[in-house]
Amino acid sequence: MFKNTFQSGYLSVLYSLGSKPLQLWDTKVRNGHIKRISDNDIQSLIIEIIGNNVSTTYITCPNDPRKNLGIKLPYLVLIVKNLNKYFTFEIQILDDKNIKRRFRASNFQSTTRVKSYICTMPLRLDDGWNVIQMNLPDFVKRAYGTNYVETLKIQIHANCRIRRIYFSDRLYLEDELPAEFKLYLPIQKSSNSIK
């Protein structure tokens, strides 16, 4: 999809405020829902993925299973809300040995396991909104001793709320990011007012 696109800075694959936020994504729902709703904490539209079983309700990018993302940017950033339910996401990458490898992070896993084609890892989320940053070349090097080439697919499973998913050429400080890439939490009004 993006193989022939010039890639530097940021490359967004999901933005909840866009006119068609799931345009690049395929959706699968069984005993759950995937919909755009308003989140009270950030007072903004988000994508909510809810399901009784994390394996049967998810979104996948790209939406065509015969295509690959072809994203070479080394950092994956997800802005997600912890709903205090089981949640997992998975990315598929290609390494310099031309082997497809998957990395799956879940908040219900307690240990990291590395197998030939998949590495499963625990994911610790704080309450509320979280910014998850993955250094893909580092993960590939540590798990398999090979070099990261590109990201092929992303799958986000229930249960979470998503504001944005993007790739970047490096990790950016909050004040370096464009406004639409930041997660603004509303300013709490003080209950101590002077009368």
C-alpha positions in Angstrom: 0.0 0.0 0.0 2.7 2.5 1.1 5.7 0.8 -0.5 6.1 3.4 -3.2 5.2 6.3 -0.9 7.9 8.6 0.3 8.1 7.9 4.0 9.5 10.4 6.5 8.2 12.1 9.6 4.8 10.6 10.4 2.5 8.2 8.5 -1.0 7.8 10.0 -3.0 4.7 9.3 -6.0 5.5 11.6 -7.3 8.9 12.9 -10.6 8.7 14.6 -11.6 12.3 13.5 -11.1 11.6 9.8 -14.1 11.5 7.5 -13.6 7.7 7.0 -11.3 6.6 9.8 -11.5 2.9 9.0 -11.1 3.4 5.2 -7.9 1.4 5.1 -9.1 -1.3 7.6 -11.1 -4.5 7.4 -13.5 -5.1 10.4 -14.6 -8.4 11.9 -17.2 -8.5 14.6 -18.8 -11.4 16.5 -20.6 -10.7 19.8 -19.4 -7.1 20.0 -19.2 -3.9 18.0 -16.8 -1.5 16.2 -18.1 2.0 16.1 -17.2 5.7 16.3 -18.4 7.3 19.5 -17.6 10.3 21.7 -15.2 9.7 24.6 -16.0 11.9 27.6 -12.4 12.0 28.9 -11.0 13.7 25.8 -14.3 15.1 24.6 -13.6 13.8 21.1 -14.7 11.1 18.6 -12.9 7.8 18.9 -13.1 4.3 17.5 -14.4 1.8 20.1 -13.7 -1.9 19.6 -15.7 -4.1 22.1 -16.1 -7.9 22.0 -16.8 -10.8 24.3 -13.8 -12.5 22.8 -10.6 -10.7 21.7 -10.0 -13.1 18.9 -13.4 -12.6 17.2 -13.7 -8.8 17.1 -10.9 -6.8 15.5 -9.7 -4.5 12.7 -7.0 -5.3 10.2 -4.9 -2.9 8.0 -4.6 -3.2 5.1 -8.3 -4.1 4.3 -7.2 -6.4 1.4 -5.5 -9.6 2.8 -3.5 -9.9 -0.4 -1.8 -6.5 0.2 0.9 -5.4 2.6 1.4 -2.0 4.2 5.0 -1.7 3.1 5.8 0.8 5.8 9.5 1.2 6.5 9.2 3.8 9.3 10.7 2.2 12.5 8.3 3.4 15.2 4.7 2.4 15.7 2.6 4.6 18.0 -0.9 3.8 19.2 -3.1 6.1 21.2 -5.5 3.8 23.0 -7.8 3.9 26.0 -7.6 1.1 28.6 -11.1 -0.2 29.2 -9.9 -2.6 31.9 -10.8 -5.6 29.8 -8.7 -8.0 27.9 -7.0 -6.3 25.0 -4.5 -7.3 22.4 -2.9 -6.1 19.2 -0.6 -7.7 16.6 1.8 -6.4 14.0 3.4 -8.4 11.2 6.8 -7.4 9.9 9.3 -8.5 7.4 13.0 -9.0 8.4 16.2 -9.0 6.4 16.1 -12.8 6.1 12.8 -12.3 4.2 10.9 -13.9 7.0 7.5 -12.7 8.2 7.4 -12.3 11.9 4.5 -11.3 14.2 4.6 -9.4 17.5 1.5 -9.7 19.7 1.1 -7.6 22.8 -1.7 -8.3 25.3 -2.7 -7.1 28.7 -3.5 -10.6 29.8 -0.1 -12.2 29.1 2.5 -12.2 31.9 5.7 -13.4 30.1 7.4 -12.8 26.8 7.6 -15.9 24.5 9.6 -16.0 21.4 8.8 -18.7 18.8 10.0 -19.0 15.2 7.3 -16.7 13.7 5.6 -15.0 16.6 6.7 -13.2 19.7 4.0 -12.6 22.4 4.6 -9.9 25.0 2.9 -8.6 28.1 1.4 -5.1 27.7 0.9 -2.9 30.8 -1.6 -0.1 30.4 -2.3 2.7 32.8 -5.9 3.7 33.6 -7.4 5.9 30.9 -5.6 7.0 27.8 -2.2 5.5 26.9 0.4 6.2 24.2 2.1 2.9 23.2 5.4 3.3 21.4 7.1 0.4 19.7 10.7 0.5 18.5 10.3 -2.1 15.8 14.0 -2.5 14.8 14.9 -3.0 18.5 12.1 -5.6 19.0 13.1 -7.6 15.8 16.8 -7.5 16.8 16.2 -8.6 20.4 13.7 -11.3 19.5 15.2 -12.8 16.4 18.7 -11.3 15.9 17.7 -10.0 12.5 17.0 -6.5 11.0 13.6 -4.9 10.6 12.7 -4.2 6.9 9.1 -3.1 6.9 5.7 -3.5 8.6 3.2 -5.7 6.6 0.0 -5.7 8.7 -1.5 -4.4 11.9 -4.4 -6.0 13.8 -6.1 -4.3 16.7 -8.4 -6.6 18.8 -11.1 -5.8 21.3 -11.3 -4.2 23.9 -10.1 -0.6 23.5 -10.8 2.8 22.3 -8.5 4.3 19.6 -7.7 7.9 18.9 -4.8 7.4 16.4 -2.3 4.9 15.0 0.7 6.1 13.2 4.3 5.3 12.2 7.2 7.7 12.6 10.9 8.0 11.7 11.8 8.6 15.3 10.2 9.1 18.7 9.0 12.7 19.0 8.6 14.7 22.1 5.1 15.9 22.9 6.0 19.5 21.9 7.4 18.4 18.5 4.2 16.7 17.4 1.6 18.4 15.2 -1.5 19.3 17.1 -3.6 16.5 15.5 -1.1 13.9 16.7 -1.3 14.9 20.4 -3.8 13.5 22.9 -5.4 16.5 24.5 -7.1 15.8 27.8 -9.6 18.5 28.8 -8.5 20.9 31.5 -10.1 20.1 34.8 -12.1 23.0 36.2 -11.1 23.7 39.7 -13.8 23.4 42.3 -12.2 26.0 44.4 -13.7 29.2 43.2 -13.3 32.6 44.8 -16.6 34.3 45.6 
